[in-house]
Amino acid sequence: MGPDFSALNGTSIEQVIGALLTIVLVAAVASLIVCGICWAIGSGTGNYQMEAKGRTGVLIALGTAAAAGAGVALVNWLVALGERL
């Protein structure tokens, strides 16, 4: 299983999960960029609330990207385990 945008037509469960994980990774990277910009603007202008929200968003986006990456490994492991049964 791997990330693939073209697999949303529902041909197999591995392809659908791969497509959904791709969407999650793209959303996490986009969120990371936006929150990083907010963190920088808040820090530069002295707006501590914007800085704190940006920092929180960056940490959540990093955690989401890490969880999605670990999800790929977990699903691959489960598929391999299911084939051995």
C-alpha positions in Angstrom: 0.0 0.0 0.0 1.2 3.4 -0.8 -0.1 7.0 -1.2 -2.1 7.3 -4.4 -4.6 10.0 -5.5 -6.1 8.0 -8.3 -7.3 5.2 -6.0 -10.5 6.7 -4.7 -12.7 4.7 -7.2 -12.9 2.0 -4.6 -11.1 -0.9 -6.3 -9.6 -2.4 -3.2 -9.4 -1.5 0.5 -5.6 -1.0 0.3 -5.9 1.5 -2.5 -8.7 3.4 -0.8 -6.8 3.6 2.5 -3.7 4.7 0.5 -5.7 7.5 -1.1 -7.1 8.7 2.2 -3.7 8.7 3.8 -2.4 10.8 0.9 -5.2 13.3 1.4 -4.4 13.4 5.2 -0.7 14.0 4.5 -1.4 16.8 2.0 -3.8 18.5 4.5 -1.3 18.1 7.3 1.5 19.8 5.2 -0.9 22.6 4.1 -1.9 23.1 7.7 1.8 23.1 8.7 2.6 25.8 6.2 -0.4 28.0 7.2 0.2 27.6 11.0 3.9 28.3 10.5 3.1 31.5 8.7 0.7 32.5 11.5 3.4 31.7 14.1 5.9 33.9 12.3 3.5 36.8 11.9 2.4 36.6 15.5 6.0 36.5 16.7 7.0 39.4 14.5 4.1 41.6 15.4 4.1 40.8 19.1 0.7 39.2 19.0 1.2 36.4 21.6 -2.3 34.8 21.0 -1.6 34.4 17.3 1.9 33.1 18.0 0.5 30.5 20.5 -2.2 29.3 18.1 0.3 29.0 15.3 2.7 27.0 17.5 -0.1 24.7 18.6 -1.2 24.3 15.0 2.3 23.4 13.9 2.6 20.8 16.6 -0.8 19.3 15.8 0.1 19.2 12.0 3.4 17.5 12.8 1.6 14.9 14.9 -1.0 14.3 12.3 1.6 13.8 9.6 3.5 11.4 11.8 0.4 9.5 12.6 -0.5 9.2 8.9 2.9 8.0 8.1 2.8 5.4 10.9 -0.7 4.5 9.6 0.9 3.4 6.3 3.3 1.1 8.1 0.5 -0.2 10.3 -1.8 -1.0 7.5 1.0 -2.7 5.5 1.8 -4.8 8.5 -1.9 -5.8 9.0 -2.3 -6.7 5.3 0.9 -8.9 5.4 -0.4 -10.5 8.6 -3.8 -11.2 7.1 -2.2 -12.8 4.1 -0.3 -15.2 6.3 -3.4 -16.4 8.1 
